[in-house]
Amino acid sequence: MGAHPRTAPTRASGTRARWWRWRANGCGLKGWTEISAVCTAPEARGRGYAARLVGALAARVTARGERPFLHVAEVNTAAIALYEGLGFETRAEVTYRGFRAP
């Protein structure tokens, strides 16, 4: 079975890292595109995969004349450092709540 069309697999030193991204059309915000759910397998972290992926996606979004955005939990300091290094900045702090239906 081939890779899911929204998954970009890669191999590095015999390990398989998976990156996921979903584009959400800016969540209804005209001119904005969300980059979301970027993950790197723990054993493949620190090799620049996420930086290259997010950087390439942000460049594509910008080339279309839109602005990329993303969200990240404040406890995920590694991701925040990565995104800031790519030029993203905090625009707002929000509270997310999750609910489960019985």
N, C-alpha and C positions, 0 to 999 in steps of 0.2 A: 504494500500500500504506500502511495506517495505521501509526501508531507502535506499537511493541511495548507491551503493557499495563504493563510495568514500566519504561518509559522516559518521562520527562517532558520533551519538547522545548520549547524556547523560542526566540524571536528577539529579538535586541538589536542595534540599529544595523546591521541587514543581515547580521549574522553569526548562525550557528546554533550554539547551545550545547546539548550533550546532557548530561543527568544520568541516571545509572543508579542503581537501588537494588534490592536483593533483601532480602526479609525471611526470616530463617532460623529463626523460632520460638525464638530464644534458644539455638540449638544444643543443645537438650535441657534448658535451664535454665528451669524453670517460673517464670513471672513476669517473664521478661526477653525483649526483642526486639532483634535485631541490625539496625542500620542499616549498610549495607555498599555498597562500590563506588560512592561518590559521585564523579563526575568532571565537570569543567567544561572545555570546549575552551580551549586556551591563549589564543586571541584574545578570549575572553569572560571571562577571570578578572578579579578585582578589582572586580566590579560587585555583589557580594552575593548572587548566585544560589545558591551552595552554602549560605550561611548561612540563607537563607530556606527552602530545601528541607529541610535537616537540622533546623532549628528547627521547621518544620511537622510533620515526621515524628516528632520527639521529643515534640511536644505531643500528637499522636494516640496514640502509645504510652502516654504518661503518663495520658491521659484514659481509657484502657482499664484502668488500674490496674496497668500493667506498668512496668518500668524499661528505658529504651533503653540500648544499649551499642554500641560500635564498636571497631574496632582500626585502628591506623595505624602505618606504619613510622616509627621515630624520626628518620630523615633528612628526613621530610616536615614540616618546621617550619611551613610555611604552613598545612597542614591542622591541625596540633596547635594553633596559635594560634587558628584558627577554632573548633575544638571547645572549647577552654578558654573562649573568649569566650561560648560558648553554655551554659557551666556544666558541661561534661564534665570529668572529672579522671582522671588516671592511677591505675588501681587495681592494675595488675600489669604487669611487663615480661616478655615471653615471647620465645622463640626459635622462628622458623618455619624449617622446612627444606623444600626442594623436591627431588623426585626424578623422574627420567625413566626410564620403562621402555625397554629396548632395542627 
